[in-house]
Amino acid sequence: MVATATEGGAGDLRRTAAHGALPTVREILRLDVVVEGVPEVLSGSDALDEPVRWVHVSDSAGVARLLDGGELLLSTGSGWPQDPDALRAFITELVAVGVAGLIVELGSHYRWVPAVIIDAARAHGLVLVVLHHEVKYVTITEAVHRLIIDRQTAALRARDEVRERFTTLILRGSPADFVVRQLASTLGAPVVLENLAHEVVADDVPPAREEELLSDWERLSRAAHRGGLSCEPMVKDWLVVPVEARGSRWGHLVALPGPEHPAGRLAVLQQGAIALALGRLADGQVDEWERQARGRLLDRLLAGRYTGAAGAAARLDAAGFPIRGRRLFGLVISRAEVSTAAADAAAQAIRGRVIVGAAPARTGGRSAALLMSLPPEEDLLDETVITFARAAAGDGAVVSVGFPATGLDEALLSLREAIELSRGGSVGGPRTMSVRRTDARPLVRLVTSLREDHRLLEHGDRMLAPLVEHDLRRGGDLLDVLEAMLAHPTNRTAAAAASHLSRSVFYQRIALIEQLLGLDLDDGETQTALHLALLVRRGGVMPR
């Protein structure tokens, strides 16, 4: 059954944490002082991992009224009734009060345990153990009570350490993904932070299990929340804790199975939830979780920080960005600040979803990379792009659009094409909304598709090496001047303006470039070769 604190409250958490610090019946049977009595389990082997709160010694037939539950009862049976019905009722009373188990020492009163006791214990699943050799019960109680006190002391110390650790995270204002990572490290198990729509906001899941867990996250998460006997086996040991404060609930923390923790796994998860809730209060009404999580996700994908396309696609799907059976487009919005919340709302208005990442290198600070997912029957027409961009970034943006893709690998290639295209300079006036597509830039598409080809790298390095060395040595701008010239091959005045140089200085730079390269920049084939080399370098595929 799923262990959940979504409804049980702090009391349930404290009880669960306390149980985590208690020894089990199985552990007690392995103690040397118990092993000396040659213990034999007659019934209840499935309940040997129940926690033992205390050890009680009694031969009284009315001992049940003196117990609170969780005790391990030690007895010789000397005061028990002789009548079989009374013995059966005695066992029923012990089960009703919730004892952890019953240990009977043979020899002092019983030579063997009556069959009615064994049958009653088996019928109720009660742990029934006999000791074949005589032992001092006081040595057992001392050993067990010492173990319980030591465990509880260790649990208190561990809870203090956990509380201090996550209090420090609160004071530092640590982001949600870092808190989740610390939780996973503390618990030694995968941890997921989800929003109320069961979309993954942050997680620490091993790469080998990404596809297994995240590709079907919403269904698994909903099953874990339901819990109960109908819960599917895969999620039966998941822990679920709400992230909430001041009457507002923002999501849940989910911890997958892992080793026991001295402080109690639920107690640790609760401390993480407190840290996240206070951080969310500090963020105000801005939906920082989704914005940061999706931005980091796209940045990781562009940087190649993922182990496989299947796992990365599963992670996107779990974050609410569907991949399978969708049309995917890479976009770059330049010359405007993109609002993540507005972009997501605008995408949903056209039945899509979008994730927004950081500004691509060398496209300027006022730009953003986006990946859009649309239904298979939808297309991203120019008017749709303009409507979307205006809602996400306002007027005056320049939108570079990659080719329509299916699957994650193609989508990332589409986005890289859009990034390459966005580096081609401004189009139109400062208030003019414009759309550029990679279909109109075949050279950009060629460079992007061959970006890992060593021959392309060698070509770029060989062609531009003299200019690169000059710029690095003197802090020059020859590469920028060359880019401006190639962007306006028939209009040197426009090229000079694009490079922010006077015409005389621009012509001096062009002459220096021709001298360093030993080439005529008016030659069409030379321009094509240099344009290709520059696209390779500006695209970030050439080592500097």
Kinemage of the C-alpha trace (Angstrom):
@kinemage 1
@onewidth
@group {chain A} dominant
@subgroup {mainchain}
@vectorlist {calphas} color= white
{ca met a 1} P 0.000 0.000 0.000
{ca val a 2} L 1.324 3.441 -0.871
{ca ala a 3} L 2.621 5.374 2.125
{ca thr a 4} L 1.139 8.813 1.751
{ca ala a 5} L 0.941 11.916 3.882
{ca thr a 6} L -1.420 13.785 1.608
{ca glu a 7} L -4.314 13.451 4.045
{ca gly a 8} L -2.915 11.918 7.215
{ca gly a 9} L -1.237 15.027 8.580
{ca ala a 10} L 1.807 15.521 10.781
{ca gly a 11} L 0.678 12.920 13.317
{ca asp a 12} L 0.921 10.136 10.752
{ca leu a 13} L 4.369 11.372 9.764
{ca arg a 14} L 5.568 11.280 13.368
{ca arg a 15} L 4.228 7.770 13.883
{ca thr a 16} L 5.802 6.530 10.667
{ca ala a 17} L 9.122 8.160 11.542
{ca ala a 18} L 9.030 6.599 15.009
{ca his a 19} L 8.352 3.154 13.523
{ca gly a 20} L 11.347 3.582 11.271
{ca ala a 21} L 13.519 3.893 14.387
{ca leu a 22} L 12.125 0.770 16.076
{ca pro a 23} L 13.584 -2.737 15.809
{ca thr a 24} L 11.481 -5.391 14.133
{ca val a 25} L 10.521 -8.800 15.505
{ca arg a 26} L 12.938 -10.354 13.030
{ca glu a 27} L 15.838 -8.236 14.335
{ca ile a 28} L 15.010 -9.135 17.938
{ca leu a 29} L 14.998 -12.861 17.139
{ca arg a 30} L 18.551 -12.428 15.813
{ca leu a 31} L 19.877 -10.938 19.064
{ca asp a 32} L 22.416 -13.195 20.813
{ca val a 33} L 20.377 -13.318 24.021
{ca val a 34} L 17.372 -14.604 22.053
{ca val a 35} L 19.367 -16.958 19.831
{ca glu a 36} L 20.576 -18.709 23.011
{ca gly a 37} L 16.990 -19.809 23.613
{ca val a 38} L 16.837 -21.510 20.163
{ca pro a 39} L 13.773 -19.655 18.847
{ca glu a 40} L 11.343 -21.308 16.424
{ca val a 41} L 8.667 -19.365 14.545
{ca leu a 42} L 5.375 -21.285 14.592
{ca ser a 43} L 3.185 -18.682 12.875
{ca gly a 44} L 3.161 -15.139 11.521
{ca ser a 45} L 6.347 -15.310 9.458
{ca asp a 46} L 4.866 -12.673 7.147
{ca ala a 47} L 4.665 -10.227 10.083
{ca leu a 48} L 8.240 -10.587 11.325
{ca asp a 49} L 9.106 -7.120 10.032
{ca glu a 50} L 6.549 -5.390 12.256
{ca pro a 51} L 8.131 -2.790 14.580
{ca val a 52} L 8.412 -3.532 18.298
{ca arg a 53} L 7.658 -0.575 20.544
{ca trp a 54} L 8.455 -2.281 23.846
{ca val a 55} L 8.900 -5.708 25.492
{ca his a 56} L 6.436 -6.853 28.171
{ca val a 57} L 6.797 -9.929 30.402
{ca ser a 58} L 3.629 -11.490 31.802
{ca asp a 59} L 1.987 -14.875 32.431
{ca ser a 60} L -1.404 -13.321 33.198
{ca ala a 61} L -4.422 -14.327 31.137
{ca gly a 62} L -5.699 -10.744 31.385
{ca val a 63} L -2.521 -9.089 30.151
{ca ala a 64} L -4.215 -7.686 27.010
{ca arg a 65} L -5.912 -4.901 29.002
{ca leu a 66} L -2.477 -3.686 30.157
{ca leu a 67} L -1.054 -3.323 26.646
{ca asp a 68} L -1.256 -0.437 24.171
{ca gly a 69} L -0.099 -2.213 21.000
{ca gly a 70} L 3.286 -2.750 19.436
{ca glu a 71} L 4.639 -4.743 22.376
{ca leu a 72} L 6.468 -8.045 22.135
{ca leu a 73} L 4.999 -10.261 24.861
{ca leu a 74} L 7.264 -12.754 26.658
{ca ser a 75} L 5.568 -15.528 28.671
{ca thr a 76} L 5.875 -19.051 30.025
{ca gly a 77} L 2.090 -19.493 29.876
{ca ser a 78} L 1.821 -20.526 33.513
{ca gly a 79} L -1.173 -18.267 34.189
{ca trp a 80} L -3.041 -18.974 30.988
{ca pro a 81} L -6.435 -20.737 31.088
{ca gln a 82} L -6.756 -24.449 30.352
{ca asp a 83} L -10.043 -24.273 28.447
{ca pro a 84} L -9.463 -24.277 24.635
{ca asp a 85} L -12.149 -21.618 24.044
{ca ala a 86} L -10.570 -19.388 26.683
{ca leu a 87} L -7.127 -19.852 25.109
{ca arg a 88} L -8.558 -18.980 21.715
{ca ala a 89} L -10.167 -15.853 23.207
{ca phe a 90} L -6.844 -14.951 24.863
{ca ile a 91} L -5.062 -14.966 21.501
{ca thr a 92} L -7.896 -12.942 19.935
{ca glu a 93} L -7.526 -10.294 22.663
{ca leu a 94} L -3.788 -10.010 22.019
{ca val a 95} L -4.419 -9.561 18.303
{ca ala a 96} L -7.122 -6.980 18.976
{ca val a 97} L -4.830 -4.863 21.126
{ca gly a 98} L -2.128 -5.001 18.414
{ca val a 99} L 0.784 -6.860 19.973
{ca ala a 100} L 3.792 -7.241 17.691
{ca gly a 101} L 4.297 -10.865 18.659
{ca leu a 102} L 4.171 -13.540 21.350
{ca ile a 103} L 7.218 -15.485 22.566
{ca val a 104} L 6.598 -18.564 24.729
{ca glu a 105} L 9.383 -20.314 26.648
{ca leu a 106} L 8.986 -24.091 26.718
{ca gly a 107} L 9.918 -26.199 29.700
{ca ser a 108} L 8.766 -24.077 32.647
{ca his a 109} L 5.042 -24.709 32.063
{ca tyr a 110} L 4.470 -26.049 28.559
{ca arg a 111} L 6.471 -28.869 27.020
{ca trp a 112} L 4.884 -27.841 23.741
{ca val a 113} L 2.460 -25.132 22.740
{ca pro a 114} L -1.170 -26.284 22.666
{ca ala a 115} L -2.516 -26.750 19.158
{ca val a 116} L -5.432 -24.374 19.818
{ca ile a 117} L -2.971 -21.508 20.430
{ca ile a 118} L -1.034 -22.280 17.252
{ca asp a 119} L -4.240 -22.525 15.202
{ca ala a 120} L -5.592 -19.259 16.615
{ca ala a 121} L -2.293 -17.454 16.044
{ca arg a 122} L -2.112 -18.701 12.455
{ca ala a 123} L -5.702 -17.730 11.823
{ca his a 124} L -4.939 -14.132 12.855
{ca gly a 125} L -1.416 -13.933 11.369
{ca leu a 126} L 0.056 -13.341 14.846
{ca val a 127} L 3.786 -13.896 15.254
{ca leu a 128} L 4.144 -16.877 17.598
{ca val a 129} L 7.649 -17.940 18.619
{ca val a 130} L 8.775 -20.664 21.032
{ca leu a 131} L 12.098 -20.774 22.865
{ca his a 132} L 13.338 -24.323 23.271
{ca his a 133} L 15.951 -23.432 25.899
{ca glu a 134} L 15.494 -21.419 29.044
{ca val a 135} L 16.760 -17.833 28.989
{ca lys a 136} L 16.596 -14.929 31.429
{ca tyr a 137} L 13.769 -12.699 30.287
{ca val a 138} L 15.457 -9.757 31.971
{ca thr a 139} L 18.423 -10.081 29.628
{ca ile a 140} L 16.064 -10.016 26.631
{ca thr a 141} L 14.163 -6.974 27.881
{ca glu a 142} L 17.401 -5.124 28.692
{ca ala a 143} L 18.861 -5.868 25.251
{ca val a 144} L 15.710 -4.906 23.362
{ca his a 145} L 15.035 -1.772 25.386
{ca arg a 146} L 18.625 -0.660 24.954
{ca leu a 147} L 18.269 -1.195 21.201
{ca ile a 148} L 15.014 0.779 21.121
{ca ile a 149} L 16.469 3.696 23.101
{ca asp a 150} L 19.634 3.742 20.960
{ca arg a 151} L 17.546 3.709 17.778
{ca gln a 152} L 15.281 6.489 18.993
{ca thr a 153} L 18.257 8.583 20.068
{ca ala a 154} L 19.837 8.072 16.651
{ca ala a 155} L 16.519 8.959 15.009
{ca leu a 156} L 16.255 12.192 17.000
{ca arg a 157} L 19.807 13.098 16.060
{ca ala a 158} L 19.155 12.261 12.399
{ca arg a 159} L 15.948 14.321 12.362
{ca asp a 160} L 17.837 17.280 13.812
{ca glu a 161} L 20.494 16.937 11.107
{ca val a 162} L 17.876 16.734 8.360
{ca arg a 163} L 15.978 19.713 9.774
{ca glu a 164} L 19.175 21.760 9.927
{ca arg a 165} L 20.142 20.795 6.383
{ca phe a 166} L 16.844 21.833 4.843
{ca thr a 167} L 16.546 24.927 7.028
{ca thr a 168} L 19.865 26.019 5.526
{ca leu a 169} L 18.433 25.463 2.039
{ca ile a 170} L 15.437 27.629 2.968
{ca leu a 171} L 17.649 30.445 4.226
{ca arg a 172} L 19.791 30.283 1.094
{ca gly a 173} L 16.751 30.436 -1.153
{ca ser a 174} L 17.839 27.269 -2.946
{ca pro a 175} L 15.860 26.540 -6.138
{ca ala a 176} L 13.420 23.651 -6.348
{ca asp a 177} L 15.662 21.379 -8.419
{ca phe a 178} L 18.480 21.683 -5.884
{ca val a 179} L 16.160 20.868 -2.984
{ca val a 180} L 14.929 17.793 -4.872
{ca arg a 181} L 18.507 16.731 -5.558
{ca gln a 182} L 19.345 17.041 -1.849
{ca leu a 183} L 16.281 14.997 -0.942
{ca ala a 184} L 17.279 12.229 -3.354
{ca ser a 185} L 20.816 12.233 -1.956
{ca thr a 186} L 19.545 12.100 1.636
{ca leu a 187} L 17.070 9.296 0.953
{ca gly a 188} L 19.266 7.358 -1.457
{ca ala a 189} L 16.273 7.062 -3.801
{ca pro a 190} L 14.735 8.846 -6.789
{ca val a 191} L 12.607 11.875 -5.882
{ca val a 192} L 10.153 13.782 -8.087
{ca leu a 193} L 8.480 17.151 -7.564
{ca glu a 194} L 5.221 17.426 -9.500
{ca asn a 195} L 2.624 20.152 -9.843
{ca leu a 196} L -1.096 19.649 -9.237
{ca ala a 197} L -1.559 18.513 -12.855
{ca his a 198} L 0.888 15.628 -12.209
{ca glu a 199} L 3.513 17.242 -14.447
{ca val a 200} L 7.122 16.784 -13.372
{ca val a 201} L 8.655 20.073 -12.279
{ca ala a 202} L 11.978 18.763 -10.967
{ca asp a 203} L 13.374 15.302 -10.394
{ca asp a 204} L 16.402 13.265 -9.520
{ca val a 205} L 15.819 10.013 -11.420
{ca pro a 206} L 18.704 7.784 -12.603
{ca pro a 207} L 19.166 7.996 -16.384
{ca ala a 208} L 18.647 4.240 -16.671
{ca arg a 209} L 15.108 4.592 -15.255
{ca glu a 210} L 13.992 7.759 -17.051
{ca glu a 211} L 12.076 5.969 -19.782
{ca glu a 212} L 10.592 3.414 -17.376
{ca leu a 213} L 9.225 5.969 -14.914
{ca leu a 214} L 8.762 9.269 -16.679
{ca ser a 215} L 7.186 8.163 -19.964
{ca asp a 216} L 4.054 7.091 -18.067
{ca trp a 217} L 4.397 9.460 -15.146
{ca glu a 218} L 0.892 10.896 -14.959
{ca arg a 219} L -0.777 7.481 -14.815
{ca leu a 220} L 1.697 6.137 -12.257
{ca ser a 221} L 1.439 9.271 -10.143
{ca arg a 222} L -2.352 9.171 -10.095
{ca ala a 223} L -2.227 5.496 -9.091
{ca ala a 224} L 0.176 6.335 -6.253
{ca his a 225} L -2.131 9.111 -5.041
{ca arg a 226} L -5.124 6.762 -5.057
{ca gly a 227} L -3.260 4.121 -3.062
{ca gly a 228} L -5.408 1.452 -1.467
{ca leu a 229} L -5.620 -2.191 -2.347
{ca ser a 230} L -6.219 -1.396 -6.017
{ca cys a 231} L -2.837 0.342 -6.318
{ca glu a 232} L -0.642 -1.246 -8.968
{ca pro a 233} L 2.479 -3.070 -7.723
{ca met a 234} L 4.988 -0.681 -9.281
{ca val a 235} L 3.927 2.233 -7.060
{ca lys a 236} L 2.870 0.429 -3.878
{ca asp a 237} L 5.945 1.591 -1.943
{ca trp a 238} L 6.009 5.179 -3.220
{ca leu a 239} L 5.848 7.973 -0.646
{ca val a 240} L 3.730 11.052 -1.427
{ca val a 241} L 3.853 14.317 0.551
{ca pro a 242} L 2.041 17.554 -0.336
{ca val a 243} L 3.902 20.834 -0.817
{ca glu a 244} L 1.603 23.382 0.793
{ca ala a 245} L 1.510 26.393 3.108
{ca arg a 246} L -1.073 28.925 4.285
{ca gly a 247} L -3.935 26.968 2.763
{ca ser a 248} L -2.378 26.759 -0.714
{ca arg a 249} L -1.162 23.511 -2.234
{ca trp a 250} L 1.198 23.737 -5.219
{ca gly a 251} L 2.164 20.139 -5.831
{ca his a 252} L 3.552 16.979 -4.295
{ca leu a 253} L 6.875 15.355 -3.569
{ca val a 254} L 7.124 11.703 -4.551
{ca ala a 255} L 9.901 9.442 -3.275
{ca leu a 256} L 10.457 6.059 -4.852
{ca pro a 257} L 11.505 3.026 -2.775
{ca gly a 258} L 14.898 3.234 -1.126
{ca pro a 259} L 16.752 2.284 2.047
{ca glu a 260} L 15.432 3.182 5.480
{ca his a 261} L 16.619 6.467 6.937
{ca pro a 262} L 17.254 6.934 10.690
{ca ala a 263} L 15.002 9.999 10.706
{ca gly a 264} L 12.229 8.169 8.851
{ca arg a 265} L 11.789 8.493 5.089
{ca leu a 266} L 8.476 10.352 5.336
{ca ala a 267} L 9.924 12.763 7.887
{ca val a 268} L 12.802 13.567 5.516
{ca leu a 269} L 10.388 14.066 2.642
{ca gln a 270} L 8.283 16.362 4.811
{ca gln a 271} L 11.304 18.549 5.580
{ca gly a 272} L 11.942 18.881 1.848
{ca ala a 273} L 8.295 19.811 1.304
{ca ile a 274} L 8.575 22.553 3.937
{ca ala a 275} L 11.654 23.975 2.203
{ca leu a 276} L 9.878 23.964 -1.157
{ca ala a 277} L 6.704 25.508 0.265
{ca leu a 278} L 8.583 28.376 1.906
{ca gly a 279} L 10.544 28.921 -1.289
{ca arg a 280} L 7.288 29.036 -3.224
{ca leu a 281} L 5.880 31.630 -0.815
{ca ala a 282} L 9.016 33.723 -1.320
{ca asp a 283} L 8.489 33.565 -5.109
{ca gly a 284} L 5.064 35.192 -4.755
{ca gln a 285} L 2.480 34.452 -7.422
{ca val a 286} L 5.013 33.950 -10.221
{ca asp a 287} L 5.065 30.344 -11.403
{ca glu a 288} L 8.808 29.944 -11.011
{ca trp a 289} L 8.728 26.145 -10.813
{ca glu a 290} L 7.512 25.499 -14.338
{ca arg a 291} L 9.502 28.375 -15.845
{ca gln a 292} L 12.824 27.297 -14.364
{ca ala a 293} L 12.252 23.565 -14.836
{ca arg a 294} L 11.366 23.752 -18.513
{ca gly a 295} L 14.084 26.299 -19.240
{ca arg a 296} L 16.710 24.059 -17.647
{ca leu a 297} L 15.311 21.083 -19.518
{ca leu a 298} L 15.669 22.736 -22.916
{ca asp a 299} L 19.133 24.056 -22.067
{ca arg a 300} L 20.247 20.534 -21.125
{ca leu a 301} L 18.912 19.114 -24.370
{ca leu a 302} L 20.675 21.748 -26.478
{ca ala a 303} L 23.919 21.102 -24.614
{ca gly a 304} L 23.593 17.360 -25.205
{ca arg a 305} L 23.373 16.589 -21.474
{ca tyr a 306} L 21.135 13.551 -21.812
{ca thr a 307} L 21.913 9.858 -22.165
{ca gly a 308} L 19.340 8.841 -24.765
{ca ala a 309} L 16.543 10.239 -26.891
{ca ala a 310} L 13.960 7.876 -25.363
{ca gly a 311} L 14.735 8.958 -21.810
{ca ala a 312} L 14.841 12.640 -22.751
{ca ala a 313} L 11.515 12.340 -24.585
{ca ala a 314} L 10.033 10.650 -21.518
{ca arg a 315} L 11.262 13.507 -19.357
{ca leu a 316} L 9.664 16.067 -21.688
{ca asp a 317} L 6.406 14.131 -21.718
{ca ala a 318} L 6.391 13.993 -17.905
{ca ala a 319} L 6.907 17.773 -17.817
{ca gly a 320} L 3.739 18.270 -19.875
{ca phe a 321} L 5.433 18.637 -23.261
{ca pro a 322} L 4.190 15.806 -25.519
{ca ile a 323} L 6.539 14.396 -28.156
{ca arg a 324} L 4.924 11.236 -29.492
{ca gly a 325} L 2.614 11.764 -32.474
{ca arg a 326} L 3.154 15.546 -32.524
{ca arg a 327} L 4.556 18.114 -34.960
{ca leu a 328} L 7.552 19.809 -33.375
{ca phe a 329} L 9.152 23.127 -34.304
{ca gly a 330} L 12.281 24.859 -33.124
{ca leu a 331} L 11.924 28.618 -32.756
{ca val a 332} L 14.100 31.564 -31.799
{ca ile a 333} L 12.454 34.851 -30.868
{ca ser a 334} L 14.916 37.735 -31.179
{ca arg a 335} L 14.781 41.450 -30.439
{ca ala a 336} L 12.235 40.986 -27.626
{ca glu a 337} L 11.888 39.642 -24.092
{ca val a 338} L 9.863 36.427 -24.004
{ca ser a 339} L 7.408 35.840 -21.165
{ca thr a 340} L 7.344 32.117 -20.352
{ca ala a 341} L 3.831 32.253 -18.920
{ca ala a 342} L 2.526 34.232 -21.906
{ca ala a 343} L 4.279 31.906 -24.353
{ca asp a 344} L 2.721 28.833 -22.741
{ca ala a 345} L -0.736 30.431 -22.755
{ca ala a 346} L -0.336 31.449 -26.415
{ca ala a 347} L 0.775 27.934 -27.360
{ca gln a 348} L -2.192 26.359 -25.573
{ca ala a 349} L -4.487 28.734 -27.480
{ca ile a 350} L -3.405 26.945 -30.677
{ca arg a 351} L -3.670 23.502 -29.006
{ca gly a 352} L 0.064 23.305 -28.444
{ca arg a 353} L 2.656 23.384 -25.689
{ca val a 354} L 5.974 25.208 -25.603
{ca ile a 355} L 9.143 25.219 -23.538
{ca val a 356} L 11.366 28.293 -23.394
{ca gly a 357} L 15.116 28.162 -22.915
{ca ala a 358} L 17.944 30.630 -22.511
{ca ala a 359} L 19.083 32.952 -25.279
{ca pro a 360} L 21.304 31.009 -27.702
{ca ala a 361} L 24.950 32.039 -27.838
{ca arg a 362} L 25.741 34.975 -30.105
{ca thr a 363} L 22.092 35.864 -30.713
{ca gly a 364} L 22.011 38.679 -28.166
{ca gly a 365} L 20.531 38.971 -24.706
{ca arg a 366} L 17.011 39.851 -25.888
{ca ser a 367} L 16.267 36.495 -27.442
{ca ala a 368} L 15.079 33.054 -26.410
{ca ala a 369} L 15.069 29.521 -27.795
{ca leu a 370} L 11.739 27.719 -27.880
{ca leu a 371} L 10.515 24.239 -28.721
{ca met a 372} L 6.849 23.964 -29.729
{ca ser a 373} L 4.660 20.859 -29.830
{ca leu a 374} L 1.486 20.903 -31.947
{ca pro a 375} L -1.156 18.307 -32.852
{ca pro a 376} L -0.208 16.357 -36.011
{ca glu a 377} L -2.835 18.100 -38.131
{ca glu a 378} L -1.684 21.612 -37.171
{ca asp a 379} L 0.883 23.639 -39.125
{ca leu a 380} L 2.860 26.677 -38.017
{ca leu a 381} L 1.881 29.196 -40.662
{ca asp a 382} L 3.393 32.694 -40.714
{ca glu a 383} L 0.224 34.311 -39.364
{ca thr a 384} L 0.140 31.762 -36.547
{ca val a 385} L 3.782 32.481 -35.730
{ca ile a 386} L 3.151 36.235 -35.658
{ca thr a 387} L 0.103 35.855 -33.404
{ca phe a 388} L 2.027 33.590 -31.057
{ca ala a 389} L 5.139 35.815 -30.955
{ca arg a 390} L 3.098 38.959 -30.381
{ca ala a 391} L 1.378 37.313 -27.389
{ca ala a 392} L 4.643 35.899 -26.015
{ca ala a 393} L 6.993 38.841 -26.612
{ca gly a 394} L 5.075 41.837 -27.947
{ca asp a 395} L 5.545 43.722 -31.211
{ca gly a 396} L 8.839 44.049 -33.034
{ca ala a 397} L 10.132 40.504 -32.545
{ca val a 398} L 11.981 38.556 -35.216
{ca val a 399} L 11.035 34.864 -35.221
{ca ser a 400} L 13.299 32.250 -36.782
{ca val a 401} L 11.444 28.993 -37.474
{ca gly a 402} L 13.003 25.571 -38.002
{ca phe a 403} L 11.565 22.800 -40.150
{ca pro a 404} L 8.599 20.680 -38.916
{ca ala a 405} L 9.929 17.637 -37.080
{ca thr a 406} L 8.755 14.369 -35.567
{ca gly a 407} L 10.660 12.875 -32.673
{ca leu a 408} L 13.129 14.492 -30.316
{ca asp a 409} L 16.251 14.168 -32.461
{ca glu a 410} L 14.588 15.931 -35.388
{ca ala a 411} L 13.120 18.567 -33.060
{ca leu a 412} L 16.546 19.459 -31.683
{ca leu a 413} L 17.898 19.669 -35.232
{ca ser a 414} L 15.000 22.000 -36.110
{ca leu a 415} L 15.853 24.163 -33.117
{ca arg a 416} L 19.535 24.282 -34.035
{ca glu a 417} L 18.584 25.382 -37.532
{ca ala a 418} L 16.441 28.154 -36.063
{ca ile a 419} L 19.374 29.221 -33.886
{ca glu a 420} L 21.710 29.336 -36.899
{ca leu a 421} L 19.133 31.334 -38.832
{ca ser a 422} L 18.660 33.820 -35.997
{ca arg a 423} L 22.335 34.782 -36.198
{ca gly a 424} L 21.886 36.153 -39.705
{ca gly a 425} L 21.245 39.731 -38.617
{ca ser a 426} L 18.145 41.853 -38.143
{ca val a 427} L 15.278 42.109 -40.586
{ca gly a 428} L 13.035 45.176 -40.908
{ca gly a 429} L 12.681 48.130 -38.570
{ca pro a 430} L 12.737 47.986 -34.770
{ca arg a 431} L 8.926 47.754 -34.579
{ca thr a 432} L 8.479 45.349 -37.489
{ca met a 433} L 7.329 41.822 -36.721
{ca ser a 434} L 8.970 39.364 -39.127
{ca val a 435} L 9.240 35.606 -39.646
{ca arg a 436} L 12.234 33.828 -41.130
{ca arg a 437} L 12.275 30.142 -42.035
{ca thr a 438} L 15.170 27.773 -42.564
{ca asp a 439} L 13.546 26.553 -45.764
{ca ala a 440} L 14.679 29.848 -47.303
{ca arg a 441} L 18.267 29.345 -46.061
{ca pro a 442} L 19.526 26.081 -47.608
{ca leu a 443} L 23.137 26.716 -46.563
{ca val a 444} L 22.109 27.006 -42.932
{ca arg a 445} L 20.255 23.698 -43.186
{ca leu a 446} L 23.286 22.055 -44.794
{ca val a 447} L 25.641 23.239 -42.048
{ca thr a 448} L 23.266 22.176 -39.306
{ca ser a 449} L 22.771 18.693 -40.752
{ca leu a 450} L 26.544 18.202 -41.148
{ca arg a 451} L 27.563 19.913 -37.909
{ca glu a 452} L 29.486 16.891 -36.589
{ca asp a 453} L 31.307 16.047 -39.823
{ca his a 454} L 35.058 16.376 -39.238
{ca arg a 455} L 35.603 17.519 -42.821
{ca leu a 456} L 33.324 20.480 -42.228
{ca leu a 457} L 35.230 21.330 -39.073
{ca glu a 458} L 38.538 21.100 -40.890
{ca his a 459} L 37.244 23.366 -43.657
{ca gly a 460} L 36.129 26.023 -41.199
{ca asp a 461} L 39.354 25.912 -39.245
{ca arg a 462} L 41.524 26.042 -42.358
{ca met a 463} L 39.636 28.946 -43.913
{ca leu a 464} L 39.338 31.159 -40.815
{ca ala a 465} L 42.451 30.314 -38.788
{ca pro a 466} L 44.374 33.522 -39.704
{ca leu a 467} L 41.414 35.723 -38.703
{ca val a 468} L 40.770 33.799 -35.483
{ca glu a 469} L 44.411 34.064 -34.451
{ca his a 470} L 44.457 37.789 -35.260
{ca asp a 471} L 41.301 38.495 -33.239
{ca leu a 472} L 42.488 36.427 -30.270
{ca arg a 473} L 45.918 38.052 -30.271
{ca arg a 474} L 44.767 41.653 -30.701
{ca gly a 475} L 41.174 41.598 -29.512
{ca gly a 476} L 40.052 42.349 -33.060
{ca asp a 477} L 36.708 42.181 -34.840
{ca leu a 478} L 37.667 40.705 -38.189
{ca leu a 479} L 35.230 37.783 -37.896
{ca asp a 480} L 32.380 40.205 -37.200
{ca val a 481} L 33.361 42.371 -40.155
{ca leu a 482} L 33.548 39.310 -42.406
{ca glu a 483} L 30.095 38.209 -41.241
{ca ala a 484} L 28.647 41.657 -42.019
{ca met a 485} L 30.262 41.669 -45.449
{ca leu a 486} L 28.917 38.201 -46.300
{ca ala a 487} L 25.436 39.193 -45.097
{ca his a 488} L 25.496 42.116 -47.565
{ca pro a 489} L 27.801 40.922 -50.379
{ca thr a 490} L 26.616 43.505 -52.924
{ca asn a 491} L 26.196 46.502 -50.629
{ca arg a 492} L 29.313 47.582 -48.749
{ca thr a 493} L 27.515 50.574 -47.245
{ca ala a 494} L 24.934 48.285 -45.611
{ca ala a 495} L 27.712 45.932 -44.528
{ca ala a 496} L 29.619 48.773 -42.868
{ca ala a 497} L 26.456 49.899 -41.072
{ca ala a 498} L 25.809 46.314 -39.895
{ca ser a 499} L 29.336 46.145 -38.449
{ca his a 500} L 28.899 49.579 -36.760
{ca leu a 501} L 31.972 50.970 -38.531
{ca ser a 502} L 32.526 53.949 -40.794
{ca arg a 503} L 32.969 53.090 -44.465
{ca ser a 504} L 36.654 54.006 -44.434
{ca val a 505} L 37.412 51.847 -41.386
{ca phe a 506} L 35.279 49.037 -42.839
{ca tyr a 507} L 37.260 49.055 -46.093
{ca gln a 508} L 40.499 48.934 -44.083
{ca arg a 509} L 39.234 45.840 -42.256
{ca ile a 510} L 38.258 44.182 -45.553
{ca ala a 511} L 41.707 44.863 -46.979
{ca leu a 512} L 43.323 43.336 -43.878
{ca ile a 513} L 41.103 40.255 -44.156
{ca glu a 514} L 42.078 39.774 -47.808
{ca gln a 515} L 45.740 40.178 -46.881
{ca leu a 516} L 45.582 37.647 -44.009
{ca leu a 517} L 43.599 35.097 -46.033
{ca gly a 518} L 45.322 35.696 -49.347
{ca leu a 519} L 41.887 35.708 -51.025
{ca asp a 520} L 39.759 38.057 -53.141
{ca leu a 521} L 36.531 38.722 -51.222
{ca asp a 522} L 34.744 39.781 -54.406
{ca asp a 523} L 35.047 36.262 -55.815
{ca gly a 524} L 31.716 34.385 -55.593
{ca glu a 525} L 33.244 30.977 -54.830
{ca thr a 526} L 35.443 32.511 -52.123
{ca gln a 527} L 32.405 34.158 -50.548
{ca thr a 528} L 30.543 30.823 -50.527
{ca ala a 529} L 33.475 28.976 -48.935
{ca leu a 530} L 33.930 31.687 -46.273
{ca his a 531} L 30.186 31.845 -45.607
{ca leu a 532} L 30.173 28.084 -45.021
{ca ala a 533} L 33.207 28.292 -42.734
{ca leu a 534} L 31.699 31.157 -40.769
{ca leu a 535} L 28.384 29.345 -40.323
{ca val a 536} L 30.277 26.366 -38.936
{ca arg a 537} L 32.176 28.528 -36.466
{ca arg a 538} L 29.272 30.742 -35.458
{ca gly a 539} L 27.192 27.617 -34.997
{ca gly a 540} L 29.471 26.558 -32.188
{ca val a 541} L 30.693 23.331 -33.772
{ca met a 542} L 34.269 24.456 -34.305
{ca pro a 543} L 36.653 24.265 -31.311
{ca arg a 544} L 38.221 27.619 -30.550
